[in-house]
């Protein structure tokens, strides 16, 4: 469960190199599936809840997002 005021890492995307190891603090909720987060530098971001690693499911580190390249 994602909670207000807690810090979370982002899930990784398979087949995409991601060096982002930042923690994002949840500072608000928008709708049922979206969170507003802040990084340690004060920058704010909006993520779907499914992109944050849920502490209740720590082994789910990969997102179900699939990127396709079109030429």
Gaussian input, Z-matrix of N, CA and C with variables (Angstrom, degrees):
# hf/3-21g

backbone

0 1
 N
 C     1     B1
 C     2     B2     1     A1
 N     3     B3     2     A2     1     D1
 C     4     B4     3     A3     2     D2
 C     5     B5     4     A4     3     D3
 N     6     B6     5     A5     4     D4
 C     7     B7     6     A6     5     D5
 C     8     B8     7     A7     6     D6
 N     9     B9     8     A8     7     D7
 C    10    B10     9     A9     8     D8
 C    11    B11    10    A10     9     D9
 N    12    B12    11    A11    10    D10
 C    13    B13    12    A12    11    D11
 C    14    B14    13    A13    12    D12
 N    15    B15    14    A14    13    D13
 C    16    B16    15    A15    14    D14
 C    17    B17    16    A16    15    D15
 N    18    B18    17    A17    16    D16
 C    19    B19    18    A18    17    D17
 C    20    B20    19    A19    18    D18
 N    21    B21    20    A20    19    D19
 C    22    B22    21    A21    20    D20
 C    23    B23    22    A22    21    D21
 N    24    B24    23    A23    22    D22
 C    25    B25    24    A24    23    D23
 C    26    B26    25    A25    24    D24
 N    27    B27    26    A26    25    D25
 C    28    B28    27    A27    26    D26
 C    29    B29    28    A28    27    D27
 N    30    B30    29    A29    28    D28
 C    31    B31    30    A30    29    D29
 C    32    B32    31    A31    30    D30
 N    33    B33    32    A32    31    D31
 C    34    B34    33    A33    32    D32
 C    35    B35    34    A34    33    D33
 N    36    B36    35    A35    34    D34
 C    37    B37    36    A36    35    D35
 C    38    B38    37    A37    36    D36
 N    39    B39    38    A38    37    D37
 C    40    B40    39    A39    38    D38
 C    41    B41    40    A40    39    D39
 N    42    B42    41    A41    40    D40
 C    43    B43    42    A42    41    D41
 C    44    B44    43    A43    42    D42
 N    45    B45    44    A44    43    D43
 C    46    B46    45    A45    44    D44
 C    47    B47    46    A46    45    D45
 N    48    B48    47    A47    46    D46
 C    49    B49    48    A48    47    D47
 C    50    B50    49    A49    48    D48
 N    51    B51    50    A50    49    D49
 C    52    B52    51    A51    50    D50
 C    53    B53    52    A52    51    D51
 N    54    B54    53    A53    52    D52
 C    55    B55    54    A54    53    D53
 C    56    B56    55    A55    54    D54
 N    57    B57    56    A56    55    D55
 C    58    B58    57    A57    56    D56
 C    59    B59    58    A58    57    D57
 N    60    B60    59    A59    58    D58
 C    61    B61    60    A60    59    D59
 C    62    B62    61    A61    60    D60
 N    63    B63    62    A62    61    D61
 C    64    B64    63    A63    62    D62
 C    65    B65    64    A64    63    D63
 N    66    B66    65    A65    64    D64
 C    67    B67    66    A66    65    D65
 C    68    B68    67    A67    66    D66
 N    69    B69    68    A68    67    D67
 C    70    B70    69    A69    68    D68
 C    71    B71    70    A70    69    D69
 N    72    B72    71    A71    70    D70
 C    73    B73    72    A72    71    D71
 C    74    B74    73    A73    72    D72
 N    75    B75    74    A74    73    D73
 C    76    B76    75    A75    74    D74
 C    77    B77    76    A76    75    D75
 N    78    B78    77    A77    76    D76
 C    79    B79    78    A78    77    D77
 C    80    B80    79    A79    78    D78
 N    81    B81    80    A80    79    D79
 C    82    B82    81    A81    80    D80
 C    83    B83    82    A82    81    D81
 N    84    B84    83    A83    82    D82
 C    85    B85    84    A84    83    D83
 C    86    B86    85    A85    84    D84
 N    87    B87    86    A86    85    D85
 C    88    B88    87    A87    86    D86
 C    89    B89    88    A88    87    D87
 N    90    B90    89    A89    88    D88
 C    91    B91    90    A90    89    D89
 C    92    B92    91    A91    90    D90
 N    93    B93    92    A92    91    D91
 C    94    B94    93    A93    92    D92
 C    95    B95    94    A94    93    D93
 N    96    B96    95    A95    94    D94
 C    97    B97    96    A96    95    D95
 C    98    B98    97    A97    96    D96
 N    99    B99    98    A98    97    D97
 C   100   B100    99    A99    98    D98
 C   101   B101   100   A100    99    D99
 N   102   B102   101   A101   100   D100
 C   103   B103   102   A102   101   D101
 C   104   B104   103   A103   102   D102
 N   105   B105   104   A104   103   D103
 C   106   B106   105   A105   104   D104
 C   107   B107   106   A106   105   D105
 N   108   B108   107   A107   106   D106
 C   109   B109   108   A108   107   D107
 C   110   B110   109   A109   108   D108
 N   111   B111   110   A110   109   D109
 C   112   B112   111   A111   110   D110
 C   113   B113   112   A112   111   D111
 N   114   B114   113   A113   112   D112
 C   115   B115   114   A114   113   D113
 C   116   B116   115   A115   114   D114
 N   117   B117   116   A116   115   D115
 C   118   B118   117   A117   116   D116
 C   119   B119   118   A118   117   D117
 N   120   B120   119   A119   118   D118
 C   121   B121   120   A120   119   D119
 C   122   B122   121   A121   120   D120
 N   123   B123   122   A122   121   D121
 C   124   B124   123   A123   122   D122
 C   125   B125   124   A124   123   D123
 N   126   B126   125   A125   124   D124
 C   127   B127   126   A126   125   D125
 C   128   B128   127   A127   126   D126
 N   129   B129   128   A128   127   D127
 C   130   B130   129   A129   128   D128
 C   131   B131   130   A130   129   D129
 N   132   B132   131   A131   130   D130
 C   133   B133   132   A132   131   D131
 C   134   B134   133   A133   132   D132
 N   135   B135   134   A134   133   D133
 C   136   B136   135   A135   134   D134
 C   137   B137   136   A136   135   D135
 N   138   B138   137   A137   136   D136
 C   139   B139   138   A138   137   D137
 C   140   B140   139   A139   138   D138
 N   141   B141   140   A140   139   D139
 C   142   B142   141   A141   140   D140
 C   143   B143   142   A142   141   D141
 N   144   B144   143   A143   142   D142
 C   145   B145   144   A144   143   D143
 C   146   B146   145   A145   144   D144
 N   147   B147   146   A146   145   D145
 C   148   B148   147   A147   146   D146
 C   149   B149   148   A148   147   D147
 N   150   B150   149   A149   148   D148
 C   151   B151   150   A150   149   D149
 C   152   B152   151   A151   150   D150
 N   153   B153   152   A152   151   D151
 C   154   B154   153   A153   152   D152
 C   155   B155   154   A154   153   D153
 N   156   B156   155   A155   154   D154
 C   157   B157   156   A156   155   D155
 C   158   B158   157   A157   156   D156
 N   159   B159   158   A158   157   D157
 C   160   B160   159   A159   158   D158
 C   161   B161   160   A160   159   D159
 N   162   B162   161   A161   160   D160
 C   163   B163   162   A162   161   D161
 C   164   B164   163   A163   162   D162
 N   165   B165   164   A164   163   D163
 C   166   B166   165   A165   164   D164
 C   167   B167   166   A166   165   D165
 N   168   B168   167   A167   166   D166
 C   169   B169   168   A168   167   D167
 C   170   B170   169   A169   168   D168
 N   171   B171   170   A170   169   D169
 C   172   B172   171   A171   170   D170
 C   173   B173   172   A172   171   D171
 N   174   B174   173   A173   172   D172
 C   175   B175   174   A174   173   D173
 C   176   B176   175   A175   174   D174
 N   177   B177   176   A176   175   D175
 C   178   B178   177   A177   176   D176
 C   179   B179   178   A178   177   D177
 N   180   B180   179   A179   178   D178
 C   181   B181   180   A180   179   D179
 C   182   B182   181   A181   180   D180
 N   183   B183   182   A182   181   D181
 C   184   B184   183   A183   182   D182
 C   185   B185   184   A184   183   D183
 N   186   B186   185   A185   184   D184
 C   187   B187   186   A186   185   D185
 C   188   B188   187   A187   186   D186
 N   189   B189   188   A188   187   D187
 C   190   B190   189   A189   188   D188
 C   191   B191   190   A190   189   D189
 N   192   B192   191   A191   190   D190
 C   193   B193   192   A192   191   D191
 C   194   B194   193   A193   192   D192
 N   195   B195   194   A194   193   D193
 C   196   B196   195   A195   194   D194
 C   197   B197   196   A196   195   D195
 N   198   B198   197   A197   196   D196
 C   199   B199   198   A198   197   D197
 C   200   B200   199   A199   198   D198
 N   201   B201   200   A200   199   D199
 C   202   B202   201   A201   200   D200
 C   203   B203   202   A202   201   D201
 N   204   B204   203   A203   202   D202
 C   205   B205   204   A204   203   D203
 C   206   B206   205   A205   204   D204
 N   207   B207   206   A206   205   D205
 C   208   B208   207   A207   206   D206
 C   209   B209   208   A208   207   D207
 N   210   B210   209   A209   208   D208
 C   211   B211   210   A210   209   D209
 C   212   B212   211   A211   210   D210

   B1=1.4490
   B2=1.5394
   B3=1.2914
   B4=1.4569
   B5=1.5315
   B6=1.3384
   B7=1.4578
   B8=1.5234
   B9=1.3062
   B10=1.4552
   B11=1.5294
   B12=1.3378
   B13=1.4473
   B14=1.5186
   B15=1.3295
   B16=1.4692
   B17=1.5259
   B18=1.3472
   B19=1.4593
   B20=1.5178
   B21=1.3481
   B22=1.4622
   B23=1.5180
   B24=1.3293
   B25=1.4594
   B26=1.5223
   B27=1.3265
   B28=1.4635
   B29=1.5235
   B30=1.3295
   B31=1.4615
   B32=1.5170
   B33=1.3057
   B34=1.4641
   B35=1.5258
   B36=1.3195
   B37=1.4630
   B38=1.5160
   B39=1.3233
   B40=1.4657
   B41=1.5207
   B42=1.3096
   B43=1.4705
   B44=1.5373
   B45=1.3170
   B46=1.4538
   B47=1.5228
   B48=1.3252
   B49=1.4667
   B50=1.5263
   B51=1.3167
   B52=1.4574
   B53=1.5166
   B54=1.3074
   B55=1.4618
   B56=1.5287
   B57=1.3144
   B58=1.4532
   B59=1.5275
   B60=1.3209
   B61=1.4602
   B62=1.5274
   B63=1.3126
   B64=1.4610
   B65=1.5312
   B66=1.3081
   B67=1.4519
   B68=1.5206
   B69=1.3210
   B70=1.4584
   B71=1.5290
   B72=1.3251
   B73=1.4585
   B74=1.5211
   B75=1.3279
   B76=1.4629
   B77=1.5237
   B78=1.3356
   B79=1.4683
   B80=1.5259
   B81=1.3486
   B82=1.4524
   B83=1.5139
   B84=1.2955
   B85=1.4596
   B86=1.5186
   B87=1.3281
   B88=1.4582
   B89=1.5117
   B90=1.3007
   B91=1.4622
   B92=1.5193
   B93=1.3053
   B94=1.4604
   B95=1.5181
   B96=1.3350
   B97=1.4630
   B98=1.5248
   B99=1.3315
   B100=1.4590
   B101=1.5345
   B102=1.3443
   B103=1.4660
   B104=1.5205
   B105=1.3069
   B106=1.4616
   B107=1.5258
   B108=1.3378
   B109=1.4567
   B110=1.5203
   B111=1.3311
   B112=1.4585
   B113=1.5237
   B114=1.3393
   B115=1.4610
   B116=1.5331
   B117=1.3393
   B118=1.4697
   B119=1.5302
   B120=1.3326
   B121=1.4652
   B122=1.5235
   B123=1.3352
   B124=1.4547
   B125=1.5157
   B126=1.3379
   B127=1.4630
   B128=1.5209
   B129=1.3061
   B130=1.4691
   B131=1.5191
   B132=1.3260
   B133=1.4538
   B134=1.5140
   B135=1.3235
   B136=1.4600
   B137=1.5200
   B138=1.3298
   B139=1.4587
   B140=1.5192
   B141=1.3150
   B142=1.4564
   B143=1.5198
   B144=1.3230
   B145=1.4679
   B146=1.5238
   B147=1.3221
   B148=1.4683
   B149=1.5272
   B150=1.3260
   B151=1.4640
   B152=1.5266
   B153=1.3421
   B154=1.4537
   B155=1.5255
   B156=1.3258
   B157=1.4627
   B158=1.5228
   B159=1.3099
   B160=1.4550
   B161=1.5247
   B162=1.3469
   B163=1.4617
   B164=1.5290
   B165=1.3182
   B166=1.4625
   B167=1.5279
   B168=1.3474
   B169=1.4690
   B170=1.5251
   B171=1.3330
   B172=1.4737
   B173=1.5241
   B174=1.3210
   B175=1.4616
   B176=1.5199
   B177=1.3060
   B178=1.4628
   B179=1.5257
   B180=1.3404
   B181=1.4636
   B182=1.5205
   B183=1.3365
   B184=1.4643
   B185=1.5154
   B186=1.3175
   B187=1.4527
   B188=1.5285
   B189=1.3078
   B190=1.4660
   B191=1.5248
   B192=1.3276
   B193=1.4566
   B194=1.5261
   B195=1.3098
   B196=1.4605
   B197=1.5348
   B198=1.3095
   B199=1.4668
   B200=1.5281
   B201=1.3018
   B202=1.4631
   B203=1.5153
   B204=1.3043
   B205=1.4500
   B206=1.5224
   B207=1.3139
   B208=1.4538
   B209=1.5194
   B210=1.2927
   B211=1.4837
   B212=1.4999
   A1=108.39
   A2=116.51
   A3=122.79
   A4=108.41
   A5=116.67
   A6=120.76
   A7=111.87
   A8=115.55
   A9=123.29
   A10=109.90
   A11=116.79
   A12=122.02
   A13=115.44
   A14=117.91
   A15=121.77
   A16=109.58
   A17=115.90
   A18=121.76
   A19=110.22
   A20=115.39
   A21=121.89
   A22=110.09
   A23=115.05
   A24=121.18
   A25=108.09
   A26=115.47
   A27=120.63
   A28=110.40
   A29=115.79
   A30=120.14
   A31=109.13
   A32=116.31
   A33=122.44
   A34=109.52
   A35=115.88
   A36=121.90
   A37=107.01
   A38=116.44
   A39=120.36
   A40=109.94
   A41=115.17
   A42=125.18
   A43=113.15
   A44=117.67
   A45=120.95
   A46=108.20
   A47=115.77
   A48=120.85
   A49=108.76
   A50=116.40
   A51=121.22
   A52=108.68
   A53=116.65
   A54=120.35
   A55=111.77
   A56=117.95
   A57=122.23
   A58=109.83
   A59=116.51
   A60=121.44
   A61=111.48
   A62=115.74
   A63=121.04
   A64=110.84
   A65=114.07
   A66=120.60
   A67=107.44
   A68=115.85
   A69=121.83
   A70=108.04
   A71=115.64
   A72=120.96
   A73=109.08
   A74=116.29
   A75=121.07
   A76=108.25
   A77=115.90
   A78=120.43
   A79=112.58
   A80=116.20
   A81=118.74
   A82=112.16
   A83=115.62
   A84=122.35
   A85=109.13
   A86=115.70
   A87=121.31
   A88=106.58
   A89=118.09
   A90=123.24
   A91=109.44
   A92=117.87
   A93=121.03
   A94=113.06
   A95=117.32
   A96=119.55
   A97=114.71
   A98=118.29
   A99=121.54
   A100=110.68
   A101=115.53
   A102=120.49
   A103=110.22
   A104=116.21
   A105=122.94
   A106=105.68
   A107=116.17
   A108=121.31
   A109=110.97
   A110=114.41
   A111=121.28
   A112=108.34
   A113=116.40
   A114=119.70
   A115=108.94
   A116=118.37
   A117=120.39
   A118=114.30
   A119=118.08
   A120=121.88
   A121=112.47
   A122=116.77
   A123=120.79
   A124=114.88
   A125=117.60
   A126=120.49
   A127=108.53
   A128=116.12
   A129=120.78
   A130=110.68
   A131=114.57
   A132=122.52
   A133=109.77
   A134=115.87
   A135=122.21
   A136=107.00
   A137=116.59
   A138=122.62
   A139=109.50
   A140=115.59
   A141=119.52
   A142=106.90
   A143=117.87
   A144=121.56
   A145=111.34
   A146=117.05
   A147=120.73
   A148=113.03
   A149=118.85
   A150=121.19
   A151=113.03
   A152=118.00
   A153=121.45
   A154=109.25
   A155=116.65
   A156=120.24
   A157=108.07
   A158=115.67
   A159=122.61
   A160=108.91
   A161=119.23
   A162=120.52
   A163=113.30
   A164=117.32
   A165=120.31
   A166=111.13
   A167=116.90
   A168=122.39
   A169=108.82
   A170=118.25
   A171=121.22
   A172=114.94
   A173=117.60
   A174=120.30
   A175=113.18
   A176=117.31
   A177=121.56
   A178=109.01
   A179=115.92
   A180=120.02
   A181=112.66
   A182=117.10
   A183=120.41
   A184=111.03
   A185=114.86
   A186=121.52
   A187=109.99
   A188=116.41
   A189=121.09
   A190=110.97
   A191=116.96
   A192=122.34
   A193=109.94
   A194=116.83
   A195=122.10
   A196=108.05
   A197=115.44
   A198=119.80
   A199=109.49
   A200=115.53
   A201=120.96
   A202=108.61
   A203=115.05
   A204=119.79
   A205=109.60
   A206=116.04
   A207=120.52
   A208=108.50
   A209=115.14
   A210=120.12
   A211=110.49
   D1=130.16
   D2=178.40
   D3=-84.55
   D4=128.48
   D5=-175.11
   D6=-121.02
   D7=149.33
   D8=177.88
   D9=-64.49
   D10=134.90
   D11=177.18
   D12=87.11
   D13=-9.20
   D14=-179.85
   D15=-90.72
   D16=160.74
   D17=-179.94
   D18=-107.57
   D19=139.99
   D20=-177.03
   D21=-138.59
   D22=154.30
   D23=171.70
   D24=-97.34
   D25=160.43
   D26=176.62
   D27=-84.77
   D28=147.81
   D29=173.73
   D30=-69.50
   D31=157.38
   D32=178.11
   D33=-90.81
   D34=158.15
   D35=176.31
   D36=-108.44
   D37=123.53
   D38=-179.34
   D39=-58.58
   D40=142.09
   D41=179.17
   D42=69.06
   D43=15.09
   D44=177.29
   D45=-131.66
   D46=124.22
   D47=179.33
   D48=-70.67
   D49=123.88
   D50=-178.28
   D51=-129.99
   D52=111.54
   D53=-179.59
   D54=-96.98
   D55=10.75
   D56=-178.86
   D57=-76.21
   D58=109.67
   D59=177.73
   D60=-114.79
   D61=19.30
   D62=-178.57
   D63=-71.93
   D64=151.79
   D65=170.10
   D66=-98.63
   D67=140.43
   D68=179.52
   D69=-117.29
   D70=126.89
   D71=-179.90
   D72=-90.27
   D73=128.26
   D74=178.75
   D75=-75.89
   D76=120.06
   D77=-179.04
   D78=-113.56
   D79=-4.38
   D80=178.37
   D81=-176.10
   D82=164.14
   D83=177.44
   D84=-118.74
   D85=146.18
   D86=176.31
   D87=-134.25
   D88=122.14
   D89=-173.38
   D90=59.56
   D91=-160.58
   D92=-177.74
   D93=-91.29
   D94=-21.26
   D95=-171.45
   D96=-119.67
   D97=7.58
   D98=-174.22
   D99=-124.50
   D100=139.29
   D101=178.24
   D102=-123.73
   D103=151.16
   D104=174.34
   D105=-105.52
   D106=125.81
   D107=-175.65
   D108=-125.27
   D109=162.47
   D110=178.07
   D111=-133.09
   D112=135.09
   D113=177.65
   D114=-88.63
   D115=175.23
   D116=-177.62
   D117=-61.63
   D118=-16.60
   D119=-178.40
   D120=-94.60
   D121=4.10
   D122=177.84
   D123=87.78
   D124=1.71
   D125=177.97
   D126=-77.65
   D127=142.80
   D128=-177.66
   D129=-109.63
   D130=145.06
   D131=-177.06
   D132=-137.81
   D133=158.84
   D134=174.83
   D135=-120.15
   D136=127.65
   D137=179.98
   D138=-131.36
   D139=153.04
   D140=165.85
   D141=-72.92
   D142=144.11
   D143=-179.37
   D144=-55.19
   D145=-34.52
   D146=-176.11
   D147=-65.77
   D148=-12.68
   D149=179.15
   D150=-90.83
   D151=-5.92
   D152=176.62
   D153=-96.35
   D154=143.03
   D155=177.82
   D156=-74.89
   D157=119.37
   D158=-179.19
   D159=-82.13
   D160=124.00
   D161=-179.40
   D162=-60.64
   D163=-21.80
   D164=177.08
   D165=-75.79
   D166=-15.73
   D167=179.77
   D168=-134.99
   D169=64.41
   D170=-173.33
   D171=-65.38
   D172=-18.40
   D173=-179.72
   D174=-82.40
   D175=-12.09
   D176=178.38
   D177=-87.09
   D178=77.96
   D179=-176.80
   D180=-96.68
   D181=-5.10
   D182=-179.68
   D183=-109.49
   D184=139.00
   D185=176.67
   D186=-79.57
   D187=156.72
   D188=175.99
   D189=-85.47
   D190=2.05
   D191=179.64
   D192=-66.79
   D193=132.49
   D194=177.94
   D195=-118.82
   D196=124.52
   D197=179.24
   D198=-97.51
   D199=134.16
   D200=177.96
   D201=-119.17
   D202=138.67
   D203=178.85
   D204=-101.13
   D205=125.93
   D206=179.27
   D207=-112.52
   D208=139.27
   D209=-179.61
   D210=-109.13

